[in-house]
Amino acid sequence: MIVDALKGKYSLPLLLKRLKLPKSSYYYRETSLKKQDKYSGIRKRISALFNENSGRYGYRRIHALLSREGTVISEKVVRRIIAEEEIVVRVKSRRNYNSFQGQISLSVPNAGNRDFHAGKPNEKWLTDITEFAIPAGKVCLSQIVDCFDGMLPYWTVGTASDAALVNDMPDGAISQLGEEDHPIIHSDRGCHYRWPGWISRMEKAGLERSMSKKGCFPDNSACEGLFGRLKNEMLYNREWTGVSIQEFAENTFLNCFVSF
């Protein structure tokens, strides 16, 4: 502050007068600076957690880690500290995977209407496909997200986004349902969710199909957000040279989903 720099040469009242700075404002700032930062320890821990996780975790994930350690602090404070410390998550630009291949069968209405909340397990499911590119090749993930708790009841991993990858996934999830469970299952308009094999599985299990509008990512934003977090935390800013597709699929996905 300019007053602090010049008050050794000029009197404080003169400086405040020339700068038109109220005396109360100056002394309030002085008192604030002398106060000890009650979050100093947490600031250091937040920076440490961010660096330990290769700069991939945002304020929500860091808040979750602090909570697991027994630190009681609000998400709002964590977000403010991250902003003050100029901590920026390293996000790599990416091209979104698109599985739309034209009209294969009639689409169905959006029964979810962007409401990603559920009152109980197996009431509302979301599904989608994404690709992970590593030097050894491409890995595809097909999964179901339960809107009740955000957990993944079932997922499949493969090297091609074909019917086998997509159809095996609901078979595994449906096998875990109770007799009275008939969730809505929401997807985009990708060809995988309009093939006869997928439709027949939904009808046989009594699941109500729901679809996003064409090219409308917000209609399935909970799945899109999951994919973004997965790639930021487990794919980007890591060295995958020498890792086989099998190692990536079996170890990386398993470890990530266990801690997610």
Secondary structure, DSSP 8 states (H G I E B T S, - for coil): -HHHHHTTTS-HHHHHHHTT--HHHHHHHHHHHHS--TTHHHHHHHHHHHHHTTT---HHHHHHHHHHTT----HHHHHHHHHHTT---------------S-SS-----SSTT----SSTTSEEEEEEEEEEETTEEEEEEEEEETTTS--SEEEEESS-SHHHHHHHHHHHHTT--TT---EEEE-S-GGGTSHHHHHHHHHHT-EEEE--TT-GGGGHHHHHHHHHHHHHHTTTS--TT--HHHIIIIIHHHHHHH-
